[in-house]
Amino acid sequence: MQSHQNNAQVILAIDAGGTFLKSALFEADKLLVPLAEIPACSNGTFEEIKNAFVTVYQNAAEHAENKISGIAVSVPGPFDYVNGIFRMEHKFQAVKNCCLKKFFPEIPMTFLHDANAFLGGANTEKKGRFGGITLGTGLGAAVMTDGKFINNEKDTPLYSLWNKPFRNGIGEDYVSTAALLKACPDAKSVKEMAERADTDKIWRDFGDALADLLTDWQNELQLEKIYVGGGISKAAKRFMTEKLAVLPLKFISSGNLNLYGAVKHFLSLNR
């Protein structure tokens, strides 16, 4: 690991996805070293899930010479972001109602909704009103004003999109991995769909649905810019329709944004 000043905070950032635990070490908000991804075992037993998190910490401690001063976690909901307690049932079910802090030594920890973490990592402007969405298995969304997240009483994004009434259903019915694969049932993955020439109309329909959804969202919330990430965003050229191109979108594919956002949140609470 790179050398650091004795008084600098070395923070372990973890992005707790359902498939992998991504992590990296930061010195303040500067990336020191990305760490190896660890299978999350989110559908496994209590011990398997615990061991996955412990392995992340042990790898980090070895790189940091045991000088980790805090842990910043990005994690999807449902989750108790104040106390660090799992509330999910669709994944990490074996640790539901368990406090994540119990997996680690006595060390300061903060927890942030993964959509907020993406937006916090993507946006560097201190003034203004911005949105962030992640296009993947689901449709994540978050909003911030003047650098502060707009959350509900559960510390989750107030202005969600996945369950927003839209057309004959909700947003996620039209903008998600499931929506794409439903439209192309013989495809095994979104990546395969992106490589196939016979899926042009499906992608155009997807882009127009996204444009309609985001146009309403932007107008309702007066968003100056909307950051777009997530796995599906890598296929932006396939679904960039005229309706979508006129919106103030910024596509960002960096896999470290959730980690940066989690660290920035930790620093804001531990100054």
Secondary structure, 3 states (H helix, E strand, C coil): CCCCCCCCCEEEEEEECCCEEEEEEEECCEEEEECCCEECCCCCCHHHHHHHHHHHHHHHHHHCCCCEEEEEEEECCCEECCCCEECCCCCCHHHCCCEHHHHCCCCCEEEEEHHHHHHHHHCCCCCCEEEEEEECCCEEEEEEECCEECECCCCCECCCCCCCEECCEEHHHHCCHHHHHHHCCCCCCHHHHHHCHHHHHHHHHHHHHHHHHHHHHHHHHCCCEEEEECHHHHHHHHHCCHHHHCCCEEECCCCCHHHHHHHHHHHHHCC
